[in-house]
Amino acid sequence: MCKQAGIAVAALLLWTSAALAQEDGHFDFSVSGAGVISKQSTGHGTTLNPTNSAAPLVSFRFRFNAKHSLVGNFSTTHNGQIFTLGAHDFRIQSTVSEYSLGYVFNPVQIGKFEPFGLAGAGSLSFTPGDTFIDTFQVPIASVKQNQLMILYGAGVDYRVVAHIAVRLQYRGLIYKVPDFKNPALFTGAHGQLAEPSIGIVFRF
């Protein structure tokens, strides 16, 4: 009895895998180049002005059907987190890495164009590097810090050939700004990153 049930379950799994393999569009993988444009944040007498930068963005989608998908994202960039306290600037060179999951909705397909909206959440990891006070390289107490963030955005895919598309999108990231666990740099404020991007999508 157990043996027969095991054979039936195995047959069902094989049949499901084969059916999915024959259908197009269950998965897509994209690589994009993004601009990372930071918003100024102020709180507790401290102002944070991160520098703008560029970043690679890697995304993987699992499509339940033509309209509903889940997406995982990874991105990393290097910028300067510049804290202004009174007459002095405290600059921490940092690596900022994004790890996020989201939901994607494709409302309609118009010819080769497929617009979408997205929303999700994840983590921004701020890893400090060299530190400066008023352009002079000096030690500043700072440690790696992970901050929760909210993700939103919209874009459009343009299908070039059967399994390849070009993706244009805008993403916004809202998060609590880092202080690198240094009380002197605490703002208690929220920051925002604007990330316009263009990339290529591979569907399979």
Buried (B, 14 or more C-beta within 10 A) or exposed (E): EEEEEEEEEEEEEEEEEEEEEEEEBBBBEBEBEBBBBBBBBBEEEBBBBBBEBEBBBBBEBEBEEEEEBBBBBBBBBBBBBBBBBEEEBBBBBBBBBBBBEBEBEBEEEEEEEBBBBBEBBBEBBBBBEEBBBEEEEEEBEBEEBEBEBBBBBBBBBEBEEEEEBBBBBEBBBBBBBBBBEBEEBBBEBBBBBBBBBBBBBEBE
